[in-house]
Amino acid sequence: MPVPEQTTTTTTTIIHASDKHNRQPLPSRIFLSGLDCYNFPSEICVQWLFHSAPESIQDAVFRLKSALSEALELYPPMTGTICKDANDDLYISLENRNRPGTPFIFEIKDTPYDNDASALQPRDFRVLLPVGSNTFIVKVVQFSCGTIGVASSLHHQIADPRGYMDFHATWTQLARGELVDLKRIPYDWSRIPGRFFPPPSDGEPISPPPGIMIVSPKVDSTSNRFGIPSVATKWKMSKSSLIQLKADLSPTPSSATDKWISTGDALTSLIFGAITRARENGNVARVEGRSSVESQIESIMVPGDGRFRIPPGNTEGSYFGNLNINCNYTVTRADLLSPTLEAARRVALAIRDQLECQLSTEAIANQLAFFENRKTSKSSERISTTADVFLSNWCCFDLQGPNYDFGFGKPFKATSGIDGRAVPGFVLLMQTHEFGEVFLWIGVEREGGEELKADLLLNKYATLVQ
């Protein structure tokens, strides 16, 4: 018996910013900061799933489009295009010719939602976005079962995860018909993150932050790993497992030390060790940009939101751009290769010690000054990252909370949209705040895929989902 042909109806509308608010005139160009330029032209993507809409799907889509138009007016950098001037400096162009509008894709499928993230992906997956890519794209899908998906994709050089989520919180408020507190939205769109921190002391050299090196523009060690065949796995950790992991890796009373670790330190230690062991047991070849065999150490890059380290307090609503501070922690390879709690405890303590140092006010000021002095767009040099593992932690965002319901009610699922896709050594963490569960997306080279799935310590605390 022939299988019925599946059909999808797709319409794309271009959404332009509204003109409802008396905002100050826009500059024609917003030059990117050193931190903006440091980020690869990748995408930030989140997908939200809802059981149904409180109105007809046509009315729901109209409501989302209207709210999106107003949100784009309040966040003009989302409407521009990243360009390069004659000096190779990158900037967001807000000239009319470079504000083509935001594609809003609406699909109606005659098949039910089956957890396939690709069905909601706003753009064809690319590790790096090509020049001229749309800054922001939205996709809404109605499945035959009634499930509604809302997804978006943002060019990472426009903003970091905090900026991305702030925009979506504003969009959600507008979609619910609520008033937006304009004091929480920047009026100054300039990209000068160093203005929030005291400048480095006069006479002190501005040195590369840990894990950062200056190379020839022909060398780009980090991107070498993008084309390597990899295996993507998804894991889940319960709240009780997280509590137990932290307890197991915390210093013992008999150690007579006042040192402590956070749950994040313990989780980072667990993941870092599992990837290192999987690579070792799978005989994964080392590529340029990773630690050398002779060094006897491994390193992990973990960005931290610099807004929470600003001396007077945080800058909620006062900065839109990339303000993630890049921390690079080095740990002895022997401890990472040992699948014991004693070794994992030493790794967690080493991470905590380095975190406190690298997120000090002085270290952050030095890092910001370094990136501003040597923007990656300069043709004479390029900044490259040396790290064996890269970890992106989204656990601070309550993705299934009321701030991101778009007027549909509580989403039953929120995901990164990278299921089944990964770059070796890249890790993404997300948390469901209601239940305290943490989901881990871990990418590893193909040779280490089965070794990762069989890791004893990882399996003790986490459950393989896919």
C-alpha positions as CSV (number, residue, x, y, z in Angstrom):
1,M,0.0,0.0,0.0
2,P,1.6,3.3,-1.0
3,V,2.6,5.7,1.8
4,P,0.6,9.0,1.6
5,E,2.7,11.9,0.4
6,Q,3.5,14.4,3.2
7,T,2.7,18.0,2.5
8,T,3.9,21.2,4.0
9,T,2.5,24.6,3.2
10,T,5.1,27.4,3.6
11,T,4.7,31.1,3.5
12,T,7.4,33.7,4.2
13,T,6.7,37.3,5.2
14,I,9.3,40.0,5.6
15,I,8.9,41.9,8.9
16,H,10.1,45.4,9.1
17,A,10.5,47.5,12.3
18,S,7.5,49.5,13.4
19,D,7.4,53.2,14.1
20,K,5.5,53.4,17.3
21,H,8.1,54.7,19.7
22,N,9.8,58.0,19.9
23,R,13.3,56.6,19.9
24,Q,16.4,58.5,19.2
25,P,17.7,58.6,15.6
26,L,19.8,55.6,14.6
27,P,23.4,55.8,13.6
28,S,24.1,54.5,10.1
29,R,26.8,52.2,11.5
30,I,27.5,50.5,14.7
31,F,31.1,49.2,14.8
32,L,31.6,45.9,16.4
33,S,33.7,45.5,19.5
34,G,36.7,43.3,19.9
35,L,34.5,40.7,21.7
36,D,31.9,40.8,18.9
37,C,34.6,40.2,16.3
38,Y,36.2,37.4,18.3
39,N,33.0,35.3,18.0
40,F,32.7,33.2,14.9
41,P,29.9,34.1,12.6
42,S,27.8,31.3,13.9
43,E,24.1,31.2,14.9
44,I,22.3,31.3,18.2
45,C,19.1,29.2,17.9
46,V,16.4,28.2,20.4
47,Q,13.2,26.3,19.7
48,W,10.1,26.5,21.8
49,L,7.2,24.0,21.6
50,F,3.6,24.6,22.8
51,H,0.6,22.3,23.0
52,S,-1.7,24.7,21.3
53,A,-2.6,28.4,20.7
54,P,-5.3,30.2,22.6
55,E,-6.8,31.5,19.3
56,S,-6.8,30.4,15.7
57,I,-3.4,29.8,14.2
58,Q,-3.9,32.7,11.8
59,D,-4.6,35.1,14.6
60,A,-1.7,33.7,16.6
61,V,0.7,34.3,13.7
62,F,-0.7,37.8,13.1
63,R,-0.1,38.6,16.8
64,L,3.5,37.3,16.7
65,K,4.3,39.3,13.5
66,S,2.9,42.5,15.0
67,A,4.8,42.0,18.2
68,L,8.0,41.2,16.4
69,S,7.7,44.3,14.3
70,E,7.5,46.4,17.5
71,A,10.3,44.5,19.2
72,L,12.6,45.1,16.1
73,E,12.0,48.8,16.5
74,L,13.1,48.6,20.1
75,Y,16.2,46.6,19.2
76,P,17.5,48.2,15.9
77,P,20.8,46.2,15.7
78,M,18.6,43.1,15.0
79,T,17.5,44.7,11.7
80,G,20.9,45.6,10.3
81,T,23.5,43.7,8.3
82,I,27.1,43.0,9.3
83,C,29.4,44.6,6.7
84,K,33.1,45.4,6.4
85,D,34.6,48.8,5.6
86,A,37.7,49.6,3.5
87,N,39.9,49.0,6.6
88,D,38.4,45.6,7.1
89,D,36.6,46.7,10.3
90,L,33.3,45.0,10.9
91,Y,30.1,47.0,11.6
92,I,26.3,46.7,11.7
93,S,25.0,48.7,8.9
94,L,21.6,50.4,9.6
95,E,21.4,52.1,6.3
96,N,18.0,51.5,4.6
97,R,19.6,49.4,1.8
98,N,21.1,47.1,4.5
99,R,17.9,46.7,6.5
100,P,16.1,44.1,4.3
101,G,13.7,43.0,7.0
102,T,13.4,39.9,9.0
103,P,12.1,36.7,7.3
104,F,9.1,35.2,9.2
105,I,8.6,31.7,7.9
106,F,5.2,30.0,8.7
107,E,4.7,26.3,7.9
108,I,1.6,24.1,8.3
109,K,2.5,20.4,8.3
110,D,0.2,17.4,7.9
111,T,2.4,15.3,10.2
112,P,2.6,15.3,14.0
113,Y,5.6,16.7,15.9
114,D,8.1,13.9,16.4
115,N,11.0,15.6,18.2
116,D,12.8,16.3,14.9
117,A,14.6,19.6,15.6
118,S,15.3,20.0,11.9
119,A,11.6,20.6,11.2
120,L,11.9,23.9,13.1
121,Q,15.3,25.0,12.0
122,P,14.9,28.6,10.6
123,R,17.9,28.2,8.2
124,D,19.9,25.5,6.6
125,F,22.5,24.3,9.2
126,R,26.0,25.8,8.7
127,V,28.6,25.8,11.4
128,L,29.7,29.3,10.1
129,L,27.3,31.7,8.4
130,P,28.4,33.1,5.1
131,V,28.9,36.8,4.5
132,G,25.6,38.6,3.8
133,S,23.5,36.1,5.9
134,N,20.3,37.3,7.4
135,T,20.9,38.8,10.9
136,F,17.7,37.3,12.3
137,I,15.2,34.7,11.1
138,V,12.0,33.4,12.7
139,K,10.1,30.2,11.9
140,V,6.7,29.1,13.3
141,V,5.3,25.7,12.5
142,Q,1.9,24.2,13.2
143,F,1.9,20.4,13.3
144,S,-1.1,18.2,12.6
145,C,-1.3,17.2,16.2
146,G,-1.9,20.8,17.2
147,T,1.7,21.4,18.5
148,I,3.1,24.8,17.7
149,G,6.8,25.5,17.4
150,V,8.5,28.9,17.5
151,A,12.1,29.1,16.6
152,S,14.6,31.8,15.8
153,S,18.2,32.1,14.6
154,L,20.4,35.1,15.3
155,H,23.9,35.9,13.9
156,H,26.2,35.5,17.0
157,Q,28.2,38.6,16.2
158,I,25.1,40.7,16.8
159,A,24.7,39.6,20.4
160,D,25.5,37.0,23.0
161,P,22.9,34.6,24.6
162,R,21.9,37.3,27.1
163,G,21.2,39.8,24.4
164,Y,19.3,37.1,22.4
165,M,17.1,36.2,25.4
166,D,16.5,39.8,26.4
167,F,15.1,40.5,22.9
168,H,12.8,37.4,23.1
169,A,11.6,38.5,26.6
170,T,10.6,41.8,25.1
171,W,9.0,40.1,22.1
172,T,7.0,37.9,24.4
173,Q,5.7,40.8,26.5
174,L,4.5,42.6,23.3
175,A,2.9,39.3,22.0
176,R,0.9,39.2,25.3
177,G,-0.2,42.8,24.9
178,E,1.8,44.0,27.9
179,L,3.6,47.3,28.3
180,V,7.4,47.2,28.0
181,D,9.6,49.0,30.5
182,L,11.7,51.1,28.0
183,K,14.2,51.7,30.8
184,R,15.4,48.1,30.4
185,I,16.2,48.6,26.7
186,P,19.4,50.4,25.7
187,Y,19.4,53.9,24.1
188,D,23.1,53.7,23.5
189,W,23.9,50.9,21.0
190,S,27.6,51.5,20.8
191,R,29.8,48.5,21.4
192,I,32.2,49.6,24.1
193,P,32.1,47.0,26.8
194,G,35.2,48.3,28.5
195,R,33.3,51.4,29.7
196,F,31.8,49.3,32.5
197,F,35.2,48.3,33.9
198,P,38.2,50.3,35.2
199,P,40.9,50.5,32.5
200,P,44.1,48.5,33.0
201,S,46.7,50.2,35.2
202,D,49.0,52.6,33.4
203,G,52.3,51.0,32.4
204,E,51.0,47.4,32.8
205,P,51.3,45.4,29.6
206,I,48.0,44.1,28.0
207,S,48.7,40.5,27.6
208,P,46.7,37.8,25.8
209,P,44.1,36.1,28.1
210,P,44.7,32.4,28.8
211,G,44.0,30.3,25.8
212,I,44.3,33.2,23.3
213,M,47.1,33.6,20.8
214,I,47.8,35.9,17.9
215,V,48.4,34.2,14.6
216,S,48.7,34.9,10.9
217,P,45.4,35.7,9.2
218,K,46.1,32.5,7.1
219,V,45.9,30.4,10.3
220,D,42.6,29.7,12.0
221,S,43.2,26.8,14.3
222,T,39.8,26.6,15.9
223,S,37.9,26.3,12.7
224,N,40.1,23.3,11.7
225,R,37.9,21.1,13.8
226,F,34.6,22.2,12.2
227,G,34.9,19.7,9.3
228,I,35.9,16.7,11.4
229,P,33.3,13.9,11.4
230,S,31.7,13.9,14.8
231,V,29.1,12.2,17.0
232,A,26.4,14.3,18.8
233,T,24.9,12.9,22.0
234,K,22.3,14.3,24.3
235,W,22.3,13.5,28.0
236,K,20.0,14.3,31.0
237,M,20.9,14.8,34.6
238,S,18.2,15.0,37.3
239,K,18.2,17.5,40.1
240,S,19.2,14.8,42.6
241,S,22.1,13.7,40.4
242,L,23.4,17.2,40.3
243,I,23.2,17.5,44.0
244,Q,25.0,14.2,44.5
245,L,27.7,15.1,41.9
246,K,28.5,18.4,43.8
247,A,28.6,16.5,47.1
248,D,30.8,13.8,45.7
249,L,33.3,16.3,44.2
250,S,33.4,18.8,47.1
251,P,36.4,18.8,49.4
252,T,36.0,16.3,52.2
253,P,35.9,17.5,55.8
254,S,39.1,15.6,56.4
255,S,40.9,17.8,53.8
256,A,41.1,20.7,56.3
257,T,40.6,23.3,53.6
258,D,38.2,26.3,53.2
259,K,38.0,25.7,49.4
260,W,34.7,25.1,47.8
261,I,33.2,24.3,44.4
262,S,29.9,25.2,42.7
263,T,27.6,22.8,40.9
264,G,28.8,24.3,37.7
265,D,32.4,23.4,38.6
266,A,31.5,19.8,39.3
267,L,29.5,19.5,36.1
268,T,32.3,21.0,34.1
269,S,34.8,18.5,35.7
270,L,32.5,15.6,34.8
271,I,32.1,16.6,31.2
272,F,35.7,17.6,30.7
273,G,36.9,14.3,32.0
274,A,34.5,12.2,29.9
275,I,35.5,13.9,26.6
276,T,39.2,13.5,27.4
277,R,38.8,9.8,28.2
278,A,36.7,9.2,25.1
279,R,39.3,10.8,22.9
280,E,42.1,8.9,24.5
281,N,40.4,5.5,24.4
282,G,39.2,6.1,20.8
283,N,42.7,7.1,19.6
284,V,41.4,10.5,18.3
285,A,44.1,12.4,16.4
286,R,45.0,15.9,17.7
287,V,44.3,18.8,15.4
288,E,45.9,22.2,15.4
289,G,44.5,24.3,18.2
290,R,44.4,21.5,20.8
291,S,46.9,20.9,23.5
292,S,50.0,19.0,22.5
293,V,50.8,15.5,23.7
294,E,54.0,16.7,25.3
295,S,52.2,19.4,27.4
296,Q,50.5,16.8,29.6
297,I,47.6,19.2,30.1
298,E,44.1,19.8,28.5
299,S,42.2,23.0,28.4
300,I,38.5,24.0,28.4
301,M,37.0,27.3,27.3
302,V,34.0,28.4,29.3
303,P,32.4,31.9,28.6
304,G,31.0,33.8,31.5
305,D,28.6,36.7,31.4
306,G,30.6,39.8,32.2
307,R,27.5,41.8,33.1
308,F,27.5,40.0,36.5
309,R,31.1,41.0,37.2
310,I,30.7,44.8,36.7
311,P,31.8,46.5,39.9
312,P,28.7,48.6,40.8
313,G,26.2,45.9,39.9
314,N,24.8,44.3,36.8
315,T,23.8,46.2,33.6
316,E,20.4,44.7,32.9
317,G,19.1,46.5,29.9
318,S,22.1,48.7,29.4
319,Y,24.2,46.7,27.0
320,F,23.3,44.8,23.9
321,G,26.2,42.9,22.2
322,N,28.7,40.3,23.2
323,L,29.9,40.6,26.8
324,N,30.8,37.1,27.5
325,I,34.2,36.8,29.1
326,N,36.2,33.9,27.9
327,C,37.8,31.8,30.6
328,N,40.3,29.1,29.7
329,Y,41.0,26.4,32.4
330,T,44.0,24.1,32.1
331,V,44.0,20.8,34.0
332,T,46.5,17.9,34.2
333,R,45.7,15.2,31.7
334,A,46.4,12.5,34.2
335,D,43.5,13.7,36.4
336,L,41.1,13.9,33.5
337,L,42.0,10.4,32.3
338,S,41.3,8.9,35.7
339,P,37.6,7.9,36.0
340,T,37.7,8.3,39.8
341,L,36.0,10.8,42.2
342,E,39.3,11.8,43.7
343,A,40.7,12.9,40.3
344,A,37.4,14.6,39.3
345,R,37.5,16.4,42.6
346,R,40.9,17.8,41.9
347,V,39.7,18.9,38.4
348,A,36.7,20.8,39.9
349,L,39.0,22.5,42.5
350,A,41.4,23.5,39.8
351,I,38.6,25.0,37.7
352,R,37.3,27.0,40.7
353,D,40.7,28.4,41.5
354,Q,41.3,29.6,37.9
355,L,37.7,30.9,37.5
356,E,38.1,33.3,40.5
357,C,41.4,34.6,39.0
358,Q,40.2,35.0,35.4
359,L,36.9,36.7,36.3
360,S,38.5,39.3,38.6
361,T,37.9,42.9,37.6
362,E,41.5,43.3,36.6
363,A,41.5,40.2,34.4
364,I,38.3,41.3,32.7
365,A,39.6,44.8,32.0
366,N,42.8,43.3,30.5
367,Q,40.8,40.9,28.3
368,L,38.5,43.7,27.0
369,A,41.5,46.0,26.3
370,F,43.3,43.1,24.5
371,F,40.4,42.4,22.2
372,E,39.8,46.1,21.4
373,N,43.5,46.6,20.6
374,R,43.5,43.6,18.3
375,K,40.2,43.1,16.7
376,T,39.9,39.9,14.6
377,S,38.9,42.0,11.6
378,K,42.3,43.5,11.2
379,S,44.1,42.0,8.2
380,S,47.6,42.1,9.8
381,E,46.8,39.6,12.6
382,R,44.1,37.2,13.8
383,I,43.1,36.1,17.3
384,S,42.8,32.4,17.7
385,T,41.7,30.2,20.5
386,T,43.5,27.2,21.9
387,A,41.3,24.8,23.8
388,D,40.4,21.1,23.7
389,V,36.8,21.6,24.8
390,F,34.4,24.5,24.5
391,L,31.4,24.7,26.8
392,S,28.4,27.0,26.5
393,N,26.2,27.1,29.6
394,W,22.6,28.3,29.2
395,C,21.4,27.0,32.6
396,C,20.8,30.5,33.9
397,F,17.9,31.0,31.4
398,D,14.5,29.6,32.3
399,L,13.6,28.7,28.8
400,Q,10.3,27.2,29.7
401,G,9.4,30.0,32.0
402,P,6.8,32.8,31.5
403,N,9.3,35.2,30.0
404,Y,9.3,33.2,26.8
405,D,5.8,31.9,26.3
406,F,4.9,34.2,23.4
407,G,1.3,34.3,24.7
408,F,0.8,30.6,24.1
409,G,1.1,29.6,27.8
410,K,3.9,27.5,29.2
411,P,6.0,25.7,26.6
412,F,6.3,22.0,27.1
413,K,9.8,21.9,25.6
414,A,12.6,24.3,24.8
415,T,15.7,23.1,23.0
416,S,18.8,24.4,21.2
417,G,17.8,23.0,17.9
418,I,21.3,21.3,17.5
419,D,20.0,17.7,18.2
420,G,22.1,15.4,16.1
421,R,24.6,18.1,15.0
422,A,27.8,19.0,16.8
423,V,31.4,20.1,16.5
424,P,33.9,17.9,18.2
425,G,34.7,19.1,21.7
426,F,31.7,21.5,21.8
427,V,29.3,21.2,24.7
428,L,25.9,23.0,25.4
429,L,24.1,22.9,28.7
430,M,20.4,23.9,29.2
431,Q,18.2,23.5,32.3
432,T,14.5,23.1,33.0
433,H,14.1,25.3,36.0
434,E,10.8,23.8,37.1
435,F,12.3,20.4,37.7
436,G,16.0,21.2,38.0
437,E,17.0,18.9,35.2
438,V,20.0,19.7,33.0
439,F,20.4,18.6,29.4
440,L,23.9,18.1,27.9
441,W,24.6,18.2,24.2
442,I,28.1,16.8,23.8
443,G,30.0,16.6,20.5
444,V,33.1,14.3,20.1
445,E,35.1,13.0,17.2
446,R,33.5,9.9,15.5
447,E,36.3,7.6,16.9
448,G,35.4,8.6,20.4
449,G,31.6,8.4,20.1
450,E,31.1,4.9,21.5
451,E,33.8,5.5,24.2
452,L,31.9,8.6,25.4
453,K,28.6,6.7,25.6
454,A,30.3,4.0,27.7
455,D,32.1,6.4,30.1
456,L,31.6,5.0,33.6
457,L,31.7,8.3,35.5
458,L,29.4,10.1,33.0
459,N,26.9,7.3,33.1
460,K,26.9,7.3,36.9
461,Y,25.3,10.8,37.0
462,A,23.8,11.3,33.6
463,T,21.4,9.3,31.3
464,L,21.9,9.1,27.6
465,V,18.8,10.4,25.8
466,Q,19.9,10.1,22.2
